[in-house]
């Protein structure tokens, strides 16, 4: 996991070149020994992700740290942005957050990743959200998927269940992991989007959930990021 810190030094990691997608709706499943994720906007082009069982323990640990770290800033950022939405509907709030997130300087954060992370799965927390940088073979093309930490908290049980199923599948599979990842991605891209049976929450449900999560956040101890998970951000002009 990688996090952020203001600094004037530049890392040797290359700048990110790929698509950026804010994950508004997320479908979680497993196939052929892989955790599969398909997400994006309901009316947009989704991103498809397949993570083999061998990387899942590390991924879940990094994701939990990134979620806790992002939430430390989330409650300062998200309510302020949501207040700029044209109305109080969940769809309007989601759209306002998406537009704001896409304007943030994610490339600057990704440039600060160490050189050894250039071809690895990289999770970064920034502006109260989680960026997941991916490239083939884990997805069809280079992409930065931006997740809401509260969304991941809500889907935590489903995510852990599908990770367990993926590991069980991998233990009995005769396929090479790389071939299995490719097969999972091909099947995932052929699935309809958005998935059926994905109802939108009402405004009251959304407000109630947010209030409950904020109360939980205030009651827990602040998350303390490990020093080795702090990035030195390059100069804005560099």
C-alpha positions as CSV (number, residue, x, y, z in Angstrom):
1,X,0.0,0.0,0.0
2,X,1.2,3.5,-0.7
3,X,0.1,6.8,0.8
4,X,0.9,10.4,0.4
5,X,3.1,13.1,2.0
6,X,3.9,16.6,0.8
7,X,7.5,16.9,-0.4
8,X,9.5,18.4,-3.2
9,X,11.4,15.3,-4.3
10,X,10.5,13.3,-7.4
11,X,10.5,9.5,-7.5
12,X,11.8,7.5,-10.5
13,X,8.4,6.0,-11.2
14,X,6.9,6.9,-14.6
15,X,3.8,9.0,-14.9
16,X,0.5,7.1,-15.3
17,X,-0.9,6.8,-18.7
18,X,-4.3,5.1,-18.8
19,X,-8.0,5.5,-18.2
20,X,-9.4,6.8,-14.9
21,X,-12.7,5.5,-13.7
22,X,-14.6,6.4,-10.5
23,X,-16.3,3.3,-9.2
24,X,-19.9,4.2,-8.5
25,X,-21.4,0.7,-8.8
26,X,-19.3,-2.4,-8.1
27,X,-20.1,-6.1,-8.9
28,X,-18.0,-8.6,-7.0
29,X,-17.7,-12.3,-7.9
30,X,-15.1,-15.1,-8.4
31,X,-14.3,-17.4,-11.3
32,X,-11.5,-19.8,-12.2
33,X,-9.5,-19.0,-9.0
34,X,-9.7,-15.3,-9.4
35,X,-11.5,-12.5,-7.6
36,X,-13.4,-10.6,-10.2
37,X,-14.5,-7.0,-10.0
38,X,-16.6,-5.0,-12.5
39,X,-17.3,-1.4,-11.7
40,X,-17.9,2.1,-12.9
41,X,-20.9,4.3,-13.6
42,X,-24.3,2.8,-14.4
43,X,-24.3,4.4,-17.8
44,X,-20.6,4.4,-18.4
45,X,-17.9,1.9,-19.7
46,X,-17.0,-0.3,-16.7
47,X,-13.6,-1.5,-15.7
48,X,-13.0,-5.3,-15.4
49,X,-10.5,-6.6,-12.9
50,X,-9.4,-10.2,-12.2
51,X,-7.0,-10.9,-9.3
52,X,-5.5,-14.4,-8.9
53,X,-5.8,-16.2,-5.5
54,X,-2.1,-15.8,-4.9
55,X,-2.3,-12.0,-4.6
56,X,-5.5,-11.9,-2.5
57,X,-4.1,-12.1,1.0
58,X,-1.7,-9.2,0.3
59,X,-4.5,-7.3,-1.5
60,X,-7.0,-7.6,1.3
61,X,-4.4,-6.3,3.9
62,X,-3.4,-3.4,1.7
63,X,-7.1,-2.6,1.0
64,X,-8.0,-2.5,4.7
65,X,-5.1,-0.1,5.5
66,X,-6.0,2.1,2.5
67,X,-9.7,2.2,3.5
68,X,-8.9,3.2,7.0
69,X,-6.4,5.8,5.9
70,X,-8.7,7.3,3.2
71,X,-11.5,7.6,5.7
72,X,-9.4,9.9,7.9
73,X,-9.8,12.5,5.1
74,X,-13.1,11.4,3.6
75,X,-15.3,13.2,6.2
76,X,-13.6,16.5,5.5
77,X,-13.8,16.1,1.7
78,X,-17.0,14.2,0.8
79,X,-19.7,16.3,2.6
80,X,-18.2,19.5,1.2
81,X,-18.3,18.2,-2.3
82,X,-21.8,16.7,-2.0
83,X,-23.1,20.1,-0.9
84,X,-22.3,21.4,-4.4
85,X,-24.7,18.8,-6.0
86,X,-27.8,20.3,-7.7
87,X,-30.2,18.3,-5.5
88,X,-30.1,15.9,-2.6
89,X,-30.6,12.7,-4.5
90,X,-27.9,9.9,-4.2
91,X,-27.4,10.1,-8.0
92,X,-26.6,13.8,-7.9
93,X,-24.3,13.4,-4.9
94,X,-22.4,10.6,-6.7
95,X,-22.1,12.6,-9.9
96,X,-20.7,15.7,-8.0
97,X,-18.1,13.5,-6.3
98,X,-17.1,11.8,-9.5
99,X,-16.6,15.1,-11.3
100,X,-14.5,16.5,-8.4
101,X,-12.4,13.3,-8.1
102,X,-11.6,13.3,-11.8
103,X,-10.2,16.9,-11.4
104,X,-7.8,15.9,-8.7
105,X,-4.1,15.4,-9.4
106,X,-3.9,11.6,-9.2
107,X,-1.0,11.5,-11.7
108,X,1.1,13.4,-9.2
109,X,0.5,10.8,-6.5
110,X,1.1,7.9,-8.9
111,X,4.4,9.4,-10.0
112,X,5.5,9.3,-6.4
113,X,5.3,5.5,-6.2
114,X,8.7,3.8,-5.9
115,X,10.2,2.3,-9.0
116,X,9.7,-1.3,-7.8
117,X,5.9,-0.6,-7.8
118,X,5.8,0.3,-11.5
119,X,4.5,-3.1,-12.6
120,X,2.8,-4.1,-9.4
121,X,-0.7,-3.7,-8.0
122,X,-0.7,-0.4,-6.3
123,X,-3.2,1.1,-3.9
124,X,-3.0,4.7,-2.9
125,X,-5.2,6.8,-0.6
126,X,-5.7,10.4,-1.7
127,X,-8.3,13.1,-1.1
128,X,-10.3,10.7,1.1
129,X,-10.6,8.0,-1.6
130,X,-8.7,4.9,-2.8
131,X,-6.9,4.7,-6.1
132,X,-6.2,1.2,-7.5
133,X,-3.7,1.3,-10.3
134,X,-3.9,-1.7,-12.6
135,X,-2.4,-2.9,-15.9
136,X,-2.6,-6.2,-17.8
137,X,-2.8,-9.1,-17.0
138,X,-5.1,-8.0,-14.2
139,X,-7.3,-5.9,-16.5
140,X,-7.7,-5.4,-20.2
141,X,-5.8,-2.0,-20.3
142,X,-4.1,0.4,-17.9
143,X,-6.5,1.9,-15.6
144,X,-6.8,3.9,-12.3
145,X,-10.0,2.8,-10.5
146,X,-11.1,5.2,-7.7
147,X,-13.1,3.7,-4.9
148,X,-15.1,5.3,-2.1
149,X,-13.9,3.9,1.3
150,X,-17.5,3.7,2.6
151,X,-18.5,1.7,-0.4
152,X,-15.7,-0.8,0.3
153,X,-16.7,-1.0,3.9
154,X,-20.3,-1.8,2.9
155,X,-19.2,-4.5,0.6
156,X,-16.5,-5.9,2.9
157,X,-18.4,-9.2,3.7
158,X,-19.1,-9.9,0.0
159,X,-15.5,-9.1,-0.9
160,X,-14.1,-11.5,1.7
161,X,-16.5,-14.2,0.7
162,X,-15.6,-14.1,-3.0
163,X,-11.9,-14.0,-2.1
164,X,-12.4,-17.2,-0.1
165,X,-14.3,-18.8,-3.0
166,X,-11.5,-17.8,-5.5
167,X,-8.9,-19.4,-3.3
168,X,-10.9,-22.6,-3.1
169,X,-11.3,-22.7,-6.9
170,X,-7.6,-22.1,-7.4
171,X,-6.7,-25.0,-5.1
172,X,-8.4,-27.5,-7.4
173,X,-7.7,-25.8,-10.8
174,X,-5.4,-27.4,-13.3
175,X,-5.1,-24.1,-15.3
176,X,-2.0,-21.9,-15.2
177,X,-2.9,-18.7,-13.1
178,X,-2.2,-16.4,-16.1
179,X,-4.5,-18.4,-18.3
180,X,-7.2,-18.4,-15.6
181,X,-6.9,-14.6,-15.3
182,X,-7.4,-14.2,-19.0
183,X,-10.4,-16.5,-19.1
184,X,-12.0,-14.6,-16.1
185,X,-11.5,-11.3,-17.9
186,X,-13.0,-12.5,-21.1
187,X,-16.1,-13.8,-19.3
188,X,-16.3,-10.6,-17.2
189,X,-16.3,-8.3,-20.3
190,X,-19.1,-10.3,-21.8
191,X,-21.4,-9.9,-18.8
192,X,-24.1,-7.2,-19.1
193,X,-23.6,-3.9,-17.5
194,X,-25.1,-2.7,-15.2
195,X,-25.8,-6.0,-13.5
196,X,-29.5,-6.8,-13.0
197,X,-31.0,-6.4,-9.6
198,X,-28.9,-3.5,-8.5
199,X,-31.4,-1.0,-7.0
200,X,-30.4,2.5,-6.2
201,X,-30.7,3.5,-2.5
202,X,-33.3,6.2,-1.6
203,X,-32.1,9.5,-0.3
204,X,-33.3,8.5,3.2
205,X,-31.3,5.2,3.0
206,X,-28.2,7.0,1.8
207,X,-28.4,9.6,4.5
208,X,-29.0,7.0,7.2
209,X,-26.0,4.9,6.1
210,X,-23.7,7.9,6.0
211,X,-24.7,9.0,9.4
212,X,-24.1,5.5,10.9
213,X,-20.7,5.3,9.3
214,X,-19.7,8.8,10.5
215,X,-20.8,7.9,14.0
216,X,-18.6,4.8,13.8
217,X,-15.7,6.8,12.5
218,X,-15.9,9.3,15.3
219,X,-16.0,6.5,17.9
220,X,-12.9,4.7,16.6
221,X,-9.3,5.6,17.3
222,X,-7.6,7.6,14.5
223,X,-5.8,5.5,12.0
224,X,-2.0,6.0,12.2
225,X,-0.3,5.4,8.9
226,X,3.0,3.5,9.0
227,X,5.9,5.6,7.9
228,X,6.9,3.1,5.2
229,X,3.5,3.7,3.6
230,X,4.0,7.4,3.1
231,X,5.0,8.8,-0.3
232,X,7.1,11.8,-1.1
233,X,5.0,13.7,-3.6
234,X,6.9,15.4,-6.4
235,X,6.7,19.2,-6.9
236,X,3.5,20.3,-8.6
237,X,5.5,22.0,-11.3
238,X,7.8,19.0,-11.8
